[in-house]
């Protein structure tokens, strides 16, 4: 079968590998579409600390069930599905308490273990989710949406709350969509006008270009000097983290999604002075997958507009190179891995 393989940083190929051997309790899936995540790009350029090589990337994907054992989920051959790609150990303290997303030995597909960018994979039945009639492209967008959905549910967001999302990449845009679904008034900040136009397209109530405007000054204008009830940091940069602290209201909720790669220095007493609630967010729960699928199926959100480009699997290397050199114009890039069969 065709398989995308990162042999080492900046060396990627489409090669042939053996089809997977299906174990007890697993289904055989034909992969249809895969979304390239920032973590995949990090593996490609060599700044993903958890990746070992060679590695098959990919944890955002849709697939068709080819074979599956009897199950109580109603899943059957021919179904178009998506999957939970975070493999937790089930025995650590986090898993024992139900925080499976925070497993201390977490293995995410495409990072700590091989991913889905290949024609066929095997998956435990419990990790497979009914697509509820969504298209294969829509289902490939479910996992990144769950990242933001989970983050927004870490902190209580009430209808009418003013929310600022800093960073209008795919995760930030999904955070915008999740916050709007909870009835919030949402503003988005970024340094690129193209991304801010995307935010307006997805329902932002307003935008701030933090390159040409003072983000704190604009935030105070918008909130009558009070600051935002919730700030979502979706860049992983020191400057954006500090900007969130500046722009948030006293007793506000600060949610961190962006995965920072550099240390941040600041006087932590500001957290005390403002009595801020700071929420880290990692991965997502099975219930988040189910909720996001239902939300997309409801027709209330149009996630396909998130897709900037689709590459066939044979051109996967081009797709990775494009994202590695992204000037901000690309949002979500998909790889078409296979076509659904008739059952």
N, C-alpha and C positions, 0 to 999 in steps of 0.2 A: 504494500500500500504506500501511497505518497505521504511523506512526512516532512514537516519543517523542522530543521535541526540547527540550533546555534552551537557550533563546534567550540568557539571561543569568542571573546568580544570582537565585534565587527566581521565575523566570519559566519555566514548563514547560508544554508543550502536547502533545496528540496530533494530529498533522497528517498530510497525505497527501504522499508523496514517490514518485518513480519507482522501479520495481523495479531491482535491480542488473544491470549488464551483466557477464556472466560471461566472464572472460578465460581464456586457455589455461592448463590445469593447475588450474583451479578447479572447484568444485562449486557448484550452486545449492541452498541450504538454506532450508527453511521453519522459522522459529524457533517453538518451542513454549512454553518457559518461560524467564524470565530472573530471576536473583537480583539484588537491589539490594545492592551492596557499599558499604562505608564510603567508598570513593573516589568512587562515584557520588553519594552524599549530599554529600560535600565539593564536588563540582562544582556541585551544586544550590545549596548555601548560599554558594558563592564562596570557599572556602578551600582549594581544590585548586590548587597552584601550577603544575601542568603542563597544566591544561585551558584551551583556547581556545574561544570561543563564536562561533556556535551549535554545539552538540555533541549528537550522539545518544549517550546513555549505554549502559552494559551490557557486561560481559565475562564474566559467569557465565551460562551458558545451555545449553539443550538444543535440538536441532533434528532435523528429518527431511530426509534427502537426497531432493531432487526430481530432480536430474540430476547425473551425475558421469562423468568420463572413465574409461576402463579404467585399473585400478590394481592394484598388487601387495599391497594391504591387504585385499582381499576386500570392499571397500565397494561398495554398490549402492543404486539408488533404493529408497526405502521404509525404509531403515535409520534407526533412532533413534540419534543420536550426540551427542557434545559436542566442544568444540574448544579448542585452545591459543590464547589471545587476545593473547599477547605477541609482537609482530613485531620480530625482531632483524635487524640489518643484514647479518650474515654476514661482515663484513670487518674489524671493529674488533679490537683486541687480545684482548678478552674472548671474542668469537665465535671467533677463530682458535684459542683454547685450549680451546674447548668449553663455556665458561661463557655459554651463550646467554641465560640468565636475567639476566645482568649486562651485557647489551649497552649500550655507552655511548650508543647512539642508539635505545634501546628505545622502541617505540611500542605502548602497551597500548590495546586497543579500549575506547572509551568515555572515554578520557583524551586521549592525543595524536592519536588517530584515531577516526573514528566507530565506535560500538559496535553491539550486537546487538538493541537494543530497537526492532525493526521486524519486519514480517512475513516479509521475505525478506532473506537476505544471501548473498554469494558468499565462499567460503573456499578457500584453497589446499588441495589434497587432503592434503598432508603434515601439515596442522594439524588434521585430523579424526580422532577416535578412536571406534572401534567401541564402542557402548554395552553390549555383552555381555548384552543382555536386560534391562538396568535400565530402570526407568520414566523418563519424561521429567522428572518432578520430581526424582528421584534424580540424574539426570545434570546437572541445573542446579546441584546442590550439589557437584559434583566439583571445580571450579576452586578455590573457597575452601578445600576440604579439602586440596587439593594445596599450598596456601600453608603450612599447618601441618605437613603431612607432610614437605615439603621441609625446613622449619626443624628438625624433630625429627631428621632424618637428617643435618643439618649437624654435629651433635655426637653422638658415640657414646652411646647409651642402652642400658645392659645390663639384662637381666632382674633384677628385684629392686632396681634403683636407686630412690631416693626422688626424685621430681620434684615441683617446685612450679610451677604455672601461675598467674601473676598476671594476672587479667582473665578474666572468664567471658562475654565476648561470643562471637559465632560462631567467630571465629578461635581464641580461647582454648579453647572447647569442642572444636573440631576438634583442637587440640594435645593436649588431654586424651585424646581417642580415639586419636590416633596414638601417644601415649606408652604407653597401656594395651596397644595392639596389639604393642608391643615388650617387653611383660612388666614394665613399671615399676609401682611403687607411686606413685600420683599424688594429690596434694592440690591444691586450687584455692582461690585467694583472690580476693575481690571485696568491694565495699561494699554489694551488694544481695542480700538473702536470696533473692529470686526467681531470680536468676541462679545462686546457689549450689545451690538446689534442682535446677535444670537440670543442674548439674555432677554432683550425686549420681545423677540419673537416667541420665546417660551413663557412670556407672561410677567416679566419683571415690571414692577410699578415705577421703577426709575433706575438709572445707572449713574455711576461715577467713574470718570476716567482719572485714576489716581496718578497718572503721569502728568496730566495737564492741570489738575485741580488738587487742592489740599483736602485729602480724604477726611480728616478730622473736622475741618471747617465745614465741608459739605454735609457731613453726617449731623453736625449740630444744627445746621439750617433745616435739614429734613425732619429732625426730631424735636424741634423747638428747644434746643439746648439740652435735651435730656439724655441723648445717646440711645442706641438701639437696644431693644429688649434682648435680642439674641444676635450674636455674631458667629459666623461660620468661616473658619480659616480653611481654605481649600487649595492652598499653594504649597505649603510646607517651607516657607521662607521666613527668616527672622524678621524682616521688615513688615511682612503682612501680619505676623503674629502680634507684633508690637502695635501695629495699626488697629487691630481688633481691640486691644486693651484700651487704646485711646478713644475708640468710637463707641464702646459699649456703655450702657447705662449702669449706674450703681445697682448692685444686686442683680446684674444681668447674667445671662448664660452664654458662655464661650465654648463653642464646639470645635474641636480640632480634627480635621480629616486629612489635611495635607501632611505628607510624610517628609519631615525635615531631614536634611542631610548635613546641616551645620549647626553648631551650638549658637544659642541665643543668650545674650547677657542683658539683664534688666533688673531693676530694683523690685524685688518681689513684694515689697510692702504695698504696692499699688493694688495687688490682689486682695490684700487685707482691707485697705482703705475703701475700696469699692465693694468689698464682700462679694467677689465674683465667684460664680460656680463654673469651674473649668472641667469640661468633659472630653476625655480622649475617646476615640472611636476606632474600632478595628474590625474588619470583616463584617459579617452579618449573621443573623439567625435563620434557621429554616423558615420560621414564621415570616421573616422579612421577604423571602423569595415568594411565598404564597401571597402575601399582601401586595407586592409589586405586580405580580402576574394579574391579580384581580383588578388592580388599579388601571393597568394598561388595557385589559379586556373590557373595562367599563367604558372606554372611549373618551375618558376625561383628559387624557394626556396623549400627545402624538410624539412618541419617542423616535420614530423613523427620521424625523427632521434633524436628529443628532448626527446622522451618518453623513460624512463628507465624501467618502470614496469607498469603493469596493474593488478589491483585487482578486483575481483567480489565484489559486494556491501556487501555480507555477511562477507567479510574480510576487510571492511573499517577501522575498528579499528587497524588492523595490518598495513595498509597503513599509517595511521596517526602516529603510533608509529615509523615506519621505517623513516619517514621524520623528526620526532622530534629528532631522533638520527642519522641523516644523517651525514656521515663523508665526504661528498662532492662528493661521487660517484653517487648519485642519482640526476638526472636533473628533468624532469617532470614525476610525477606519476599520472596515471589515475585510476578512479574507473569505472568499467563497471556496469551501473545501470539497463539497459534494452536492449531489442532487438527490432529492427525496425519491424513493422507489414507490411503485404502486403495489398496494396490498389488497 
